[in-house]
């Protein structure tokens, strides 16, 4: 059997996209999903996304980590899913879609996608870190000389030890002009990725502790993003992850 796939990327976070509006893809076949994400034996990606019909919104996004299992919300994946749905002519400019953490709104503005994230509260503060959930759990720590920081080694230790179910780990450095440089170790991928949408969202919210103001510009290894938000009594709302998303290529693969 041949499977039609599309490859999308958002600031270097890449995904295998499947148009599954007929509901034919077996999402319980974890080995197949893992193989499709494998960079040597499959298409190669940080994750796989199924796009399905939904009765109360334009579409539904189902996200799987590269290990083959369904994951929590993926911000860059969400922006890529919006671009994919727009390319499929499911909507023109504004859309709503369902993800694992609930309903999302989004807008296509040229090359950039504006994705509304869920409200965030509470925020846990430790001695030298913060922890919050932006659709996925994120550990936040400010560091110096981030370009040479051991993200893999330090991130791997925190990812397994901080929470029983694990967490994503983000290292931040403040740059000039209300901006951050963020590097992320992602659970499920079990490595540093070029960008993590829910991670940079978490980083931007925490940067308010360091007097940065919305919108925050964020540099990742894969490119530039922005995060806009409002804060009230320690809770965050009207959060938007803003950045590019594009189709890289499409094809078929035997499964």
FILOMI-826593 format. One line per 2 residues: their letters; for each residue y, x, z of N, C-alpha, C, O. Coordinates in Angstrom, 1 decimal. Example, Ala and Ser with C-alpha at 12.3 -4.5 7.8 and 13.67 -1.06 7.14 Angstrom:
AS	-5.7:13.2:7.8:-4.5:12.3:7.8:-3.3:13.2:7.8:-3.3:14.2:8.5  -2.2:12.8:7.1:-1.1:13.7:7.1:0.0:12.9:7.9:1.1:13.4:8.0
***
This chain:
XX	-1.2:0.8:0.0:0.0:0.0:0.0:1.2:0.9:0.0:1.3:1.9:0.7  2.2:0.5:-0.8:3.5:1.3:-0.8:4.6:0.5:-0.1:4.7:-0.7:-0.2
XX	5.3:1.3:0.7:6.4:0.7:1.5:7.7:1.2:1.0:8.0:2.3:0.8  8.6:0.2:0.7:10.0:0.5:0.3:10.8:0.9:1.5:10.8:0.1:2.5
XX	11.5:2.0:1.5:12.3:2.4:2.6:13.7:2.9:2.1:13.9:3.2:1.0  14.6:2.9:3.1:16.0:3.4:2.8:16.3:4.4:4.0:15.9:4.2:5.1
XX	17.0:5.5:3.6:17.4:6.5:4.6:18.9:6.4:4.8:19.7:6.5:3.9  19.3:6.2:6.1:20.8:6.2:6.4:21.1:7.2:7.5:20.2:7.6:8.3
XX	22.3:7.6:7.5:22.8:8.5:8.6:24.2:8.2:9.1:25.0:7.7:8.3  24.4:8.3:10.4:25.7:8.2:11.0:26.0:9.4:11.8:25.4:9.6:12.9
XX	26.9:10.2:11.4:27.3:11.5:12.0:26.0:12.3:12.3:25.9:12.9:13.4  25.1:12.4:11.4:23.9:13.2:11.5:22.8:12.6:12.2:21.7:13.2:12.2
XX	23.0:11.5:12.8:21.9:10.7:13.5:21.2:9.9:12.3:21.9:9.0:11.8  20.0:10.2:12.0:19.4:9.6:10.7:18.2:8.7:11.1:17.5:8.8:12.0
XX	18.1:7.7:10.2:17.2:6.6:10.4:16.5:6.1:9.1:17.1:6.1:8.1  15.2:5.8:9.3:14.4:5.1:8.2:14.7:3.6:8.4:14.5:3.1:9.5
XX	15.2:3.0:7.4:15.6:1.6:7.4:14.6:0.8:6.6:14.3:1.2:5.4  14.1:-0.3:7.1:13.2:-1.2:6.4:13.8:-2.6:6.3:14.1:-3.2:7.4
XX	13.9:-3.1:5.1:14.3:-4.5:4.9:13.1:-5.4:5.2:12.3:-5.6:4.3  13.0:-5.9:6.4:11.8:-6.7:6.8:12.2:-8.1:7.0:11.7:-8.8:8.0
XX	13.0:-8.7:6.1:13.4:-10.1:6.3:12.2:-11.0:6.0:12.3:-12.2:6.4  11.2:-10.6:5.4:10.0:-11.4:5.3:9.0:-11.3:6.5:8.0:-12.0:6.6
XX	9.3:-10.3:7.4:8.5:-10.2:8.6:7.1:-9.7:8.4:6.2:-10.0:9.1  7.0:-8.8:7.4:5.7:-8.2:7.0:5.3:-6.9:7.7:4.1:-6.5:7.7
XX	6.3:-6.2:8.2:6.0:-4.9:8.8:5.4:-5.0:10.2:5.8:-5.8:11.0  4.3:-4.3:10.4:3.6:-4.4:11.7:4.3:-3.4:12.7:4.0:-2.2:12.7
XX	5.1:-4.0:13.6:5.9:-3.2:14.5:5.0:-2.7:15.7:5.5:-1.9:16.4  3.8:-3.1:15.8:2.9:-2.6:16.8:2.1:-1.4:16.4:1.3:-0.8:17.1
XX	2.3:-1.0:15.1:1.6:0.2:14.6:2.5:1.4:14.9:3.2:1.9:14.0  2.3:1.9:16.1:3.2:3.0:16.6:2.9:4.3:15.8:3.8:5.1:15.6
XX	1.7:4.5:15.4:1.3:5.7:14.7:2.0:5.7:13.3:2.5:6.8:12.9  2.1:4.6:12.7:2.7:4.5:11.4:4.2:4.8:11.5:4.8:5.6:10.7
XX	4.9:4.2:12.5:6.3:4.4:12.7:6.6:5.9:13.0:7.5:6.5:12.5  5.7:6.5:13.9:5.9:7.9:14.2:5.7:8.8:13.0:6.4:9.7:12.8
XX	4.7:8.4:12.1:4.5:9.2:10.9:5.7:9.1:9.9:6.1:10.1:9.3  6.2:7.9:9.8:7.4:7.7:8.9:8.6:8.5:9.4:9.4:9.0:8.6
XX	8.7:8.7:10.7:9.8:9.5:11.2:9.6:11.0:11.2:10.5:11.8:11.4  8.3:11.4:11.0:7.9:12.8:11.0:8.6:13.5:9.9:8.5:13.1:8.7
XX	9.2:14.7:10.2:10.0:15.4:9.1:9.1:16.3:8.2:9.6:16.8:7.2  7.9:16.4:8.6:6.9:17.2:7.7:6.0:16.3:6.9:5.7:16.6:5.7
XX	5.5:15.2:7.5:4.5:14.4:6.9:5.0:13.0:6.5:4.3:12.2:5.9  6.3:12.7:6.8:6.8:11.3:6.5:8.2:11.5:5.8:8.4:12.4:5.1
XX	9.0:10.4:6.0:10.3:10.4:5.5:11.2:11.4:6.3:12.0:12.1:5.7  11.1:11.3:7.6:11.9:12.2:8.5:13.1:11.5:9.0:14.0:11.1:8.2
XX	13.2:11.3:10.3:14.3:10.6:10.9:14.3:10.7:12.4:13.2:11.0:13.0  15.4:10.4:13.1:15.5:10.3:14.5:14.9:9.0:15.0:14.6:8.9:16.2
XX	14.8:8.0:14.1:14.3:6.7:14.5:14.1:5.8:13.3:14.5:6.2:12.2  13.5:4.7:13.5:13.2:3.7:12.5:13.8:2.4:12.9:13.7:2.0:14.0
XX	14.4:1.6:11.9:15.1:0.4:12.2:14.5:-0.7:11.2:14.6:-0.5:10.0  14.1:-1.8:11.8:13.7:-3.0:11.0:14.9:-3.9:11.0:15.5:-4.2:12.0
XX	15.3:-4.4:9.8:16.3:-5.4:9.7:15.6:-6.7:9.4:14.9:-6.9:8.3  15.8:-7.7:10.2:15.1:-9.0:10.1:16.1:-10.2:10.1:17.2:-10.0:10.6
XX	15.7:-11.3:9.6:16.5:-12.5:9.7:16.6:-13.0:11.1:15.7:-12.7:12.0  17.6:-13.7:11.4:17.8:-14.3:12.7:18.5:-15.6:12.6:19.5:-15.7:11.8
XX	18.1:-16.6:13.4:18.6:-18.0:13.2:20.1:-18.1:13.7:20.8:-18.9:13.1  20.5:-17.3:14.6:21.8:-17.5:15.2:22.8:-16.4:14.9:24.0:-16.4:15.4
XX	22.4:-15.4:14.1:23.3:-14.4:13.7:23.0:-13.9:12.3:22.0:-14.4:11.7  23.7:-13.0:11.7:23.5:-12.6:10.4:22.2:-11.9:10.2:21.5:-12.0:9.1
XX	21.8:-11.1:11.2:20.5:-10.4:11.1:20.1:-9.9:12.5:20.9:-10.0:13.5  18.9:-9.4:12.6:18.4:-8.8:13.8:18.0:-7.3:13.6:17.4:-7.0:12.5
XX	18.4:-6.5:14.5:18.0:-5.0:14.4:17.0:-4.7:15.4:17.2:-5.0:16.6  15.8:-4.2:15.0:14.8:-3.7:15.9:14.7:-2.2:15.8:14.3:-1.7:14.7
XX	14.9:-1.5:16.8:15.0:0.0:16.8:13.8:0.6:17.4:13.4:0.2:18.5  13.2:1.6:16.8:12.1:2.4:17.3:12.5:3.9:17.4:13.1:4.4:16.4
XX	12.2:4.5:18.5:12.4:6.0:18.6:11.4:6.7:17.7:10.4:6.1:17.1  11.6:8.0:17.5:10.7:8.8:16.6:9.3:8.9:17.1:8.4:9.3:16.4
XX	9.1:8.6:18.4:7.8:8.6:19.0:6.9:7.4:18.6:5.8:7.3:19.0  7.6:6.4:17.9:6.9:5.2:17.4:7.0:4.0:18.3:6.5:2.9:17.9
XX	7.7:4.1:19.4:7.8:3.0:20.3:9.2:2.4:20.3:10.2:3.1:20.1  9.3:1.1:20.5:10.6:0.4:20.5:11.5:1.0:21.6:11.1:1.3:22.7
XX	12.8:1.3:21.2:13.7:1.9:22.1:14.8:1.0:22.6:14.8:-0.2:22.2  15.7:1.5:23.4:16.8:0.7:23.9:17.9:0.8:22.8:17.6:1.3:21.7
XX	19.1:0.2:23.1:20.1:0.1:22.1:20.5:1.5:21.5:20.6:2.5:22.3  20.7:1.6:20.2:21.1:2.8:19.6:22.4:2.6:18.8:22.4:1.8:17.9
XX	23.5:3.2:19.3:24.8:2.9:18.7:24.9:3.4:17.3:25.4:2.6:16.4  24.5:4.6:17.0:24.6:5.1:15.6:23.7:4.3:14.7:24.0:4.0:13.6
XX	22.5:4.0:15.3:21.6:3.1:14.5:22.2:1.8:14.2:22.0:1.2:13.2  22.9:1.2:15.2:23.6:-0.1:15.0:24.6:0.0:13.9:24.7:-0.9:13.1
XX	25.4:1.1:13.8:26.4:1.2:12.8:25.6:1.4:11.4:26.1:0.8:10.4  24.5:2.1:11.4:23.8:2.2:10.1:23.1:0.9:9.7:23.1:0.6:8.5
XX	22.7:0.1:10.7:22.1:-1.2:10.4:23.2:-2.1:9.8:22.9:-2.9:8.9  24.4:-2.0:10.3:25.5:-2.8:9.8:25.8:-2.4:8.3:26.0:-3.2:7.5
XX	25.8:-1.1:8.1:26.0:-0.6:6.7:24.9:-1.1:5.8:25.2:-1.5:4.7  23.7:-1.0:6.3:22.5:-1.4:5.5:22.6:-2.9:5.2:22.4:-3.3:4.0
XX	23.0:-3.7:6.1:23.1:-5.2:5.9:24.2:-5.5:4.9:24.1:-6.4:4.1  25.3:-4.7:5.0:26.4:-4.8:4.1:26.0:-4.4:2.7:26.4:-5.1:1.7
XX	25.2:-3.4:2.5:24.7:-3.0:1.2:23.8:-4.0:0.6:23.7:-4.2:-0.6  23.1:-4.7:1.5:22.2:-5.8:1.1:22.9:-7.1:0.8:22.3:-8.1:0.4
XX	24.3:-7.1:1.0:25.1:-8.2:0.7:24.8:-9.4:1.7:24.9:-10.6:1.3  24.4:-9.1:2.9:24.2:-10.1:3.9:25.5:-10.7:4.4:25.5:-11.8:4.8
XX	26.5:-9.8:4.4:27.9:-10.3:4.8:28.9:-9.5:4.1:28.6:-8.5:3.4  30.2:-9.9:4.2:31.2:-9.2:3.4:32.0:-8.2:4.2:32.1:-7.0:3.8
XX	32.6:-8.6:5.4:33.4:-7.7:6.2:33.1:-7.7:7.6:32.9:-6.7:8.3  33.0:-8.9:8.2:32.7:-9.1:9.6:31.3:-9.7:9.8:30.8:-10.5:9.0
XX	30.6:-9.2:10.9:29.2:-9.7:11.1:28.9:-9.8:12.6:29.6:-9.2:13.4  27.8:-10.5:12.9:27.2:-10.5:14.2:25.7:-10.3:14.0:25.1:-10.7:13.0
XX	25.1:-9.5:14.9:23.7:-9.3:14.8:23.1:-9.1:16.2:23.8:-8.8:17.2  21.8:-9.4:16.3:21.1:-9.3:17.6:20.4:-7.9:17.7:19.7:-7.5:16.7
XX	20.6:-7.2:18.8:19.8:-6.0:19.1:19.1:-6.2:20.5:19.2:-7.3:21.1  18.4:-5.2:20.9:17.6:-5.4:22.1:18.5:-5.7:23.4:18.0:-6.3:24.3
XX	19.7:-5.3:23.4:20.6:-5.5:24.5:21.5:-6.7:24.3:22.4:-6.9:25.1  21.3:-7.5:23.3:22.1:-8.7:23.1:22.8:-8.8:21.8:22.5:-8.0:20.9
XX	23.8:-9.7:21.7:24.5:-9.9:20.5:25.6:-8.9:20.3:26.3:-8.6:21.3  25.8:-8.4:19.1:26.9:-7.5:18.8:27.8:-8.0:17.6:27.3:-8.7:16.8
XX	29.0:-7.6:17.7:29.9:-7.9:16.6:30.3:-6.6:15.9:30.2:-5.5:16.5  30.6:-6.6:14.6:30.9:-5.4:13.9:31.8:-5.7:12.7:31.8:-6.9:12.2
XX	32.5:-4.7:12.2:33.3:-4.8:11.0:33.2:-3.6:10.1:33.1:-2.5:10.6  33.1:-3.8:8.8:33.2:-2.7:7.9:34.6:-2.5:7.4:35.3:-3.4:6.9
XX	35.1:-1.3:7.6:36.4:-0.9:7.2:36.3:0.4:6.3:36.5:1.5:6.9  36.1:0.2:5.1:35.9:1.3:4.2:34.7:2.1:4.5:33.6:1.6:4.6
XX	34.8:3.4:4.8:33.7:4.3:5.1:33.3:4.1:6.6:32.2:4.6:7.0  34.1:3.5:7.4:33.9:3.4:8.8:33.4:2.0:9.3:33.7:1.0:8.7
XX	32.5:2.1:10.3:32.0:0.9:10.9:32.5:0.8:12.3:32.5:1.7:13.1  33.1:-0.4:12.7:33.6:-0.7:14.0:32.5:-1.6:14.7:32.3:-2.7:14.3
XX	31.8:-1.0:15.7:30.7:-1.7:16.3:31.1:-2.0:17.8:31.4:-1.1:18.5  31.1:-3.3:18.1:31.4:-3.7:19.5:30.1:-3.5:20.3:29.1:-4.1:20.1
XX	30.3:-2.8:21.4:29.2:-2.5:22.3:29.3:-3.5:23.5:30.3:-4.2:23.7  28.2:-3.6:24.3:28.2:-4.5:25.4:29.1:-4.0:26.5:29.4:-2.8:26.6
XX	29.4:-4.9:27.4:30.2:-4.5:28.6:29.4:-3.6:29.5:28.2:-3.7:29.6  30.1:-2.7:30.2:29.5:-1.7:31.0:29.9:-1.8:32.5:31.1:-1.7:32.7
XX	29.0:-1.9:33.4:29.2:-1.9:34.8:27.9:-2.0:35.5:27.0:-2.8:35.0  27.6:-1.3:36.6:28.5:-0.4:37.3:28.3:1.0:36.7:27.5:1.3:35.9
XX	29.2:1.9:37.3:29.1:3.4:37.0:28.7:4.1:38.3:29.3:3.9:39.3  27.6:4.9:38.2:27.2:5.7:39.4:27.8:7.1:39.3:27.7:7.7:38.3
XX	28.4:7.5:40.4:29.0:8.8:40.5:28.3:9.7:41.5:28.1:9.3:42.6  27.8:10.9:41.0:27.2:11.9:41.9:28.2:13.0:42.2:29.4:12.9:42.0
XX	27.7:14.1:42.7:28.5:15.3:43.0:29.2:15.9:41.8:30.4:16.2:41.8  28.4:16.0:40.7:29.0:16.7:39.5:28.5:16.0:38.2:28.5:16.6:37.2
XX	28.2:14.7:38.4:27.7:13.9:37.2:28.0:12.4:37.4:28.4:12.0:38.5  27.9:11.7:36.3:28.0:10.2:36.3:26.8:9.7:35.6:26.1:10.3:34.8
XX	26.4:8.4:36.0:25.3:7.7:35.3:25.7:6.3:35.0:26.2:5.6:35.9  25.5:5.9:33.8:25.8:4.5:33.4:24.9:4.1:32.2:24.3:4.9:31.6
XX	24.9:2.8:32.0:24.1:2.2:30.9:25.0:1.6:29.9:25.7:0.6:30.2  25.0:2.1:28.7:25.8:1.6:27.6:24.9:0.9:26.5:25.1:1.0:25.3
XX	23.8:0.3:27.0:22.8:-0.2:26.1:21.5:0.7:26.2:20.4:0.2:25.9  21.8:1.9:26.5:20.8:2.9:26.9:21.3:3.7:28.1:22.5:3.8:28.3
XX	20.4:4.2:28.9:20.8:5.0:30.1:21.3:6.4:29.8:20.8:7.1:28.9  22.5:6.7:30.4:23.1:8.0:30.1:23.6:8.8:31.3:24.3:8.2:32.2
XX	23.2:10.0:31.4:23.6:11.0:32.4:24.7:11.8:31.8:24.6:12.3:30.7  25.9:11.9:32.5:27.0:12.6:32.0:27.4:13.7:32.8:27.5:13.6:34.1
XX	27.7:14.9:32.2:28.1:16.0:33.0:29.1:16.9:32.2:28.8:17.1:31.0  30.2:17.2:32.8:31.2:18.1:32.1:30.8:19.6:32.3:30.4:20.0:33.4
XX	30.9:20.3:31.2:30.5:21.7:31.2:31.6:22.6:30.5:32.5:22.0:29.9  31.6:23.9:30.6:32.4:24.8:29.9:31.7:25.5:28.8:30.4:25.6:28.9
XX	32.4:26.0:27.8:31.8:26.7:26.7:30.6:25.9:26.1:29.5:26.5:26.0  30.8:24.7:25.7:29.7:23.8:25.3:29.1:24.3:24.0:27.9:24.0:23.8
XX	29.8:25.0:23.2:29.2:25.5:22.0:28.0:26.4:22.2:27.0:26.4:21.4  28.0:27.1:23.4:26.9:28.0:23.7:26.0:27.5:24.8:25.2:28.2:25.4
XX	26.2:26.2:25.2:25.4:25.7:26.3:24.0:25.4:25.9:23.7:25.0:24.8  23.0:25.6:26.9:21.6:25.3:26.6:21.3:23.8:26.8:20.8:23.4:27.8
XX	21.7:23.0:25.8:21.5:21.6:25.8:20.0:21.2:25.9:19.7:20.3:26.7  19.2:21.9:25.2:17.8:21.5:25.2:17.1:21.8:26.5:16.5:21.0:27.1
XX	17.3:23.0:27.0:16.7:23.4:28.3:17.2:22.6:29.5:16.4:22.1:30.3  18.5:22.5:29.6:19.1:21.8:30.7:18.9:20.3:30.6:18.6:19.6:31.6
XX	19.0:19.8:29.4:18.8:18.3:29.1:17.4:17.9:29.4:17.2:16.8:29.9  16.4:18.7:29.0:15.0:18.4:29.2:14.7:18.2:30.6:13.9:17.3:31.0
XX	15.2:19.1:31.5:14.9:19.0:32.9:15.5:17.7:33.5:14.8:17.1:34.3  16.7:17.4:33.2:17.4:16.2:33.8:16.8:15.0:33.2:16.6:14.0:33.9
XX	16.4:15.0:31.9:15.8:13.8:31.3:14.6:13.3:32.0:14.4:12.1:32.1  13.8:14.2:32.5:12.5:13.7:33.1:12.7:13.6:34.7:11.9:12.8:35.3
XX	13.6:14.3:35.3:13.6:14.4:36.7:14.6:13.4:37.4:14.4:13.0:38.5  15.6:12.9:36.6:16.7:12.1:37.2:16.2:10.7:37.5:16.5:10.1:38.5
XX	15.5:10.1:36.5:15.0:8.7:36.7:13.6:8.7:36.3:13.1:9.4:35.4  12.8:7.8:37.0:11.4:7.7:36.7:11.1:7.4:35.2:10.2:7.9:34.6
XX	11.9:6.5:34.7:11.8:6.0:33.3:12.5:7.0:32.3:12.4:6.8:31.1  13.2:8.0:32.9:13.9:8.9:32.0:15.2:8.5:31.6:15.6:7.3:31.8
XX	16.0:9.4:31.1:17.4:9.1:30.7:17.8:10.0:29.6:17.3:11.1:29.4  18.8:9.6:28.8:19.5:10.5:27.9:20.5:11.4:28.7:21.0:10.9:29.7
XX	20.7:12.6:28.2:21.6:13.5:28.9:22.7:14.0:28.0:22.4:14.5:26.9  23.9:13.8:28.5:25.1:14.2:27.7:25.9:15.3:28.4:26.2:15.2:29.6
XX	26.3:16.3:27.7:27.1:17.4:28.2:28.5:17.3:27.4:28.5:17.2:26.2  29.6:17.4:28.2:30.9:17.1:27.6:31.8:18.3:27.9:31.7:19.0:28.9
XX	32.8:18.5:27.0:33.9:19.4:27.2:35.1:18.8:26.7:35.1:18.3:25.6  36.2:18.8:27.5:37.5:18.2:27.1:38.2:19.2:26.1:38.3:20.4:26.4
XX	38.6:18.7:25.0:39.4:19.5:24.0:40.8:19.0:24.0:41.2:18.1:24.8  41.6:19.5:23.1:43.0:19.1:23.0:43.1:17.7:22.5:42.2:17.2:21.9
XX	44.3:17.1:22.6:44.7:15.8:22.0:43.8:14.7:22.3:43.3:14.0:21.4  43.5:14.5:23.6:42.7:13.3:24.0:41.4:13.2:23.3:41.0:12.2:22.9
XX	40.7:14.4:23.3:39.4:14.4:22.6:38.3:15.1:23.4:38.6:15.9:24.3  37.1:14.8:23.1:35.9:15.4:23.7:35.0:16.1:22.7:35.0:15.7:21.5
XX	34.2:17.1:23.1:33.1:17.6:22.3:31.9:17.2:23.1:31.8:17.5:24.3  31.0:16.4:22.5:29.8:15.9:23.2:28.5:16.3:22.6:28.4:16.3:21.3
XX	27.6:16.8:23.4:26.2:17.2:22.9:25.2:16.4:23.7:25.4:16.3:24.9  24.2:15.9:23.1:23.2:15.0:23.7:21.8:15.4:23.5:21.3:15.7:22.4
XX	21.0:15.4:24.6:19.6:15.4:24.6:19.1:14.0:24.7:19.3:13.3:25.7  18.3:13.5:23.6:17.9:12.1:23.6:16.4:12.0:24.0:15.6:12.7:23.4
XX	16.2:11.0:24.9:14.8:10.7:25.2:14.2:10.0:24.0:15.0:9.4:23.2  12.9:10.0:23.8:12.3:9.4:22.6:12.2:10.4:21.5:11.2:10.6:20.9
XX	13.4:11.0:21.2:13.4:12.1:20.2:12.9:13.4:20.9:12.3:14.3:20.3  13.2:13.5:22.2:12.9:14.6:23.1:13.5:16.0:22.6:12.8:17.0:22.6
XX	14.7:15.9:22.1:15.4:17.0:21.6:16.9:16.7:21.5:17.3:15.5:21.7  17.7:17.7:21.3:19.1:17.5:21.0:19.2:16.8:19.6:18.5:17.3:18.7
XX	20.0:15.8:19.5:20.3:15.3:18.2:21.8:15.6:17.8:22.6:16.0:18.6  22.1:15.4:16.5:23.4:15.8:16.0:24.5:14.8:16.5:25.6:15.2:16.6
XX	24.0:13.6:17.0:25.0:12.7:17.5:24.2:11.6:18.2:23.1:11.3:17.8  24.8:10.9:19.2:24.2:9.8:19.9:25.3:8.8:20.2:26.2:9.0:20.9
XX	25.2:7.6:19.5:26.3:6.6:19.6:26.5:6.1:21.0:27.6:6.0:21.5  25.4:5.7:21.7:25.5:5.2:23.1:25.9:6.3:24.0:26.6:6.1:25.0
XX	25.6:7.5:23.7:26.0:8.7:24.5:27.4:9.0:24.4:28.1:9.2:25.4  28.0:9.0:23.2:29.4:9.3:23.1:30.2:8.1:23.6:31.3:8.3:24.1
XX	29.7:6.9:23.6:30.3:5.7:24.2:30.4:6.0:25.7:31.5:5.8:26.3  29.3:6.3:26.3:29.3:6.6:27.8:30.2:7.8:28.1:31.0:7.7:29.1
XX	30.3:8.8:27.3:31.1:9.9:27.5:32.6:9.5:27.5:33.4:9.9:28.3  33.0:8.7:26.5:34.4:8.3:26.4:34.8:7.4:27.6:35.9:7.6:28.1
XX	33.9:6.6:28.1:34.2:5.7:29.3:34.5:6.6:30.5:35.4:6.4:31.3  33.6:7.6:30.7:33.7:8.5:31.8:34.9:9.4:31.7:35.5:9.8:32.7
XX	35.3:9.7:30.5:36.5:10.6:30.3:37.8:10.0:30.9:38.7:10.8:31.1  37.8:8.7:31.2:38.9:8.1:31.9:39.1:8.8:33.2:40.2:8.8:33.8
XX	38.0:9.2:33.8:38.1:9.9:35.1:38.9:11.2:35.0:39.4:11.7:36.0  39.0:11.8:33.8:39.7:13.0:33.6:41.0:12.7:32.9:41.6:13.6:32.3
XX	41.5:11.4:32.9:42.8:11.0:32.4:42.9:10.9:30.9:44.0:10.9:30.4  41.8:10.9:30.2:41.8:10.6:28.8:42.1:9.1:28.6:41.7:8.3:29.4
XX	42.7:8.8:27.5:43.0:7.4:27.2:42.4:6.8:25.9:42.1:7.6:25.0  42.1:5.5:26.0:41.6:4.9:24.8:42.6:4.8:23.7:43.8:4.5:23.9
XX	42.2:5.0:22.4:40.8:5.5:22.0:40.7:7.0:22.1:41.6:7.7:21.9  39.4:7.3:22.4:39.1:8.8:22.6:38.4:9.3:21.3:37.5:8.7:20.8
XX	38.9:10.4:20.8:38.3:11.0:19.7:37.2:11.9:20.2:37.3:12.7:21.2  36.1:11.9:19.5:34.9:12.6:19.9:34.3:13.4:18.8:34.0:12.9:17.7
XX	34.1:14.7:19.1:33.4:15.6:18.1:32.0:15.7:18.5:31.6:15.9:19.7  31.0:15.5:17.6:29.6:15.8:17.8:29.2:16.9:16.8:30.0:17.2:15.8
XX	28.0:17.4:16.9:27.5:18.3:15.9:27.4:17.7:14.5:27.5:18.4:13.5  27.3:16.4:14.5:27.2:15.7:13.2:28.5:15.1:12.6:28.5:14.6:11.5
XX	29.6:15.2:13.3:30.8:14.7:12.8:31.7:14.0:13.9:31.4:14.2:15.1  32.7:13.3:13.4:33.7:12.7:14.3:33.5:11.2:14.5:33.1:10.5:13.6
XX	33.7:10.8:15.7:33.6:9.4:16.1:34.9:9.1:17.0:35.5:10.0:17.5  35.1:7.8:17.2:36.1:7.3:18.1:35.5:6.2:19.0:34.6:5.5:18.5
XX	36.0:6.1:20.2:35.6:5.0:21.1:36.8:4.4:21.7:37.6:5.1:22.3  37.0:3.1:21.5:38.1:2.4:22.1:37.5:1.4:23.2:36.4:1.0:23.1
XX	38.3:1.2:24.3:37.8:0.4:25.4:38.9:-0.1:26.2:40.0:0.4:26.2  38.6:-1.1:27.1:39.5:-1.5:28.1:38.7:-1.4:29.5:37.5:-1.7:29.5
XX	39.5:-1.1:30.5:38.9:-0.9:31.8:39.6:-1.8:32.8:40.8:-1.9:32.8  38.8:-2.5:33.7:39.4:-3.4:34.7:38.5:-3.4:35.9:37.3:-3.8:35.9
XX	39.1:-2.9:37.0:38.3:-2.9:38.3:37.0:-2.1:38.2:36.0:-2.6:38.8  37.0:-1.0:37.5:35.7:-0.2:37.4:34.7:-0.7:36.4:33.7:-0.1:36.2
XX	35.0:-1.8:35.7:34.2:-2.3:34.6:34.8:-2.1:33.3:36.1:-2.2:33.2  34.0:-1.9:32.2:34.6:-1.7:30.9:34.2:-2.8:30.0:33.1:-3.3:30.0
XX	35.1:-3.2:29.1:34.9:-4.3:28.2:35.6:-4.0:26.8:36.4:-3.0:26.7  35.4:-4.8:25.8:36.0:-4.6:24.5:35.8:-3.2:24.1:36.7:-2.5:23.6
XX	34.6:-2.7:24.2:34.2:-1.3:23.8:33.8:-1.3:22.3:32.9:-2.1:21.9  34.4:-0.4:21.6:34.1:-0.2:20.2:33.7:1.2:19.9:34.4:2.1:20.2
XX	32.5:1.4:19.2:32.1:2.6:18.7:32.5:2.7:17.2:32.0:1.8:16.4  33.3:3.6:16.8:33.9:3.6:15.5:33.6:4.9:14.8:33.8:6.0:15.3
XX	33.0:4.8:13.6:32.6:6.0:12.8:32.0:5.7:11.5:31.7:4.5:11.2  31.6:6.7:10.7:31.0:6.5:9.4:29.5:6.2:9.5:28.9:6.6:10.5
XX	29.0:5.6:8.5:27.6:5.4:8.3:27.3:5.3:6.8:28.1:4.6:6.1  26.3:5.9:6.3:26.1:5.9:4.8:24.6:6.0:4.5:23.8:6.5:5.2
XX	24.3:5.4:3.3:23.0:5.6:2.7:22.8:7.0:2.1:23.7:7.5:1.4  21.7:7.6:2.4:21.4:9.0:1.9:20.5:8.9:0.7:20.8:9.5:-0.3
XX	19.4:8.1:0.8:18.6:7.9:-0.4:17.6:6.8:-0.1:17.5:6.3:1.1  16.8:6.4:-1.1:15.8:5.4:-0.9:14.6:5.8:-1.7:14.6:6.6:-2.6
XX	13.5:5.1:-1.4:12.2:5.5:-2.1:11.1:4.6:-1.6:11.3:3.6:-0.9  9.9:5.0:-2.0:8.6:4.3:-1.6:7.7:5.4:-1.0:7.7:6.6:-1.4
XX	6.8:5.0:-0.1:5.9:5.9:0.5:4.6:5.1:0.7:4.6:4.0:1.1  3.4:5.8:0.5:2.1:5.2:0.7:1.8:5.1:2.1:2.0:6.1:2.9
X	1.4:4.0:2.6:1.0:3.8:4.0:-0.4:3.2:4.1:-0.9:3.0:5.2
***
